[in-house]
Amino acid sequence: MSRYAYLRDGAEIYRRSFATIRAEAELGRFAADEEPVAVRIIHACGLVEAAADLVFSTGAVQAGRRALEAGAPILCDSRMVAMGITRARLPADNAVICALAEPGVPELAARLGNTRSAAAMEFWRERIGGGVVAIGNAPTALFRLLELLDEGCAPPAVVIGMPVGFVGAAEAKAALIADGRVPSIAVRGRRGGSAMTAAAVNALASSRE
C-alpha cells in the first residue's frame, strides 16, 4: 500500500491536464484551428502563461497540416526534437530528418564559421521546399534557415521556430516573425525547446486531443 495518494488513471490525467489549461490559459485570441495546437504546446512546457508569447502567422496551421497529409518531410534541428515526434500520429508515414550526425558536419561548421546545427542544414537544401521545419534548440539554425531563403532556397510549407536559450533565441524568433515569407508558429522570448517544438508538430499531425 503506497503512502502517496495520487491519480493513477492515465486517461483521466490527460483529460484533467487539458481541462486545466483551458480553464487557466488565455486562449481567446487564437483561431479555431490554432487553439488545440496552442494547448498542446502549453501542455508540453507546463506554463499557461506561455500562451501570451505564442505567435501563429495567418494560415500556418492549415499549411502545416496540408504538408503533412501530402507526405512532406519533417526537418528537425536536433535529435531531441526528432525523438519527441509521435510517429503514429503522422498522416503519411512522413520522414523525420535530423542531419546533425551526418559525416562532415563538424568540418563544414568550421569552414562556415557557424555552429554544427546551422551547418547541418546544408544537408537539407534539396528537401526544405514544401517541408515542415521544426527548430527547437539552436537559434543559429533558425537564422541559417532565413539565410537559405535569402539565397533562393525553396521555402518550406511551415516553420515551427521555438529555439530555447539566452543567446540569440529571442532574436532569431523575432526575425522569423518579422520575415513573413513562410507560414510560421513561434514562441517569443527565451522560452522554447524540444518538447514544445515536438508538441507543435504532433498537434499539426492530428486534430484529436
Disulfide bonds with the S-S distance in Angstrom:
none
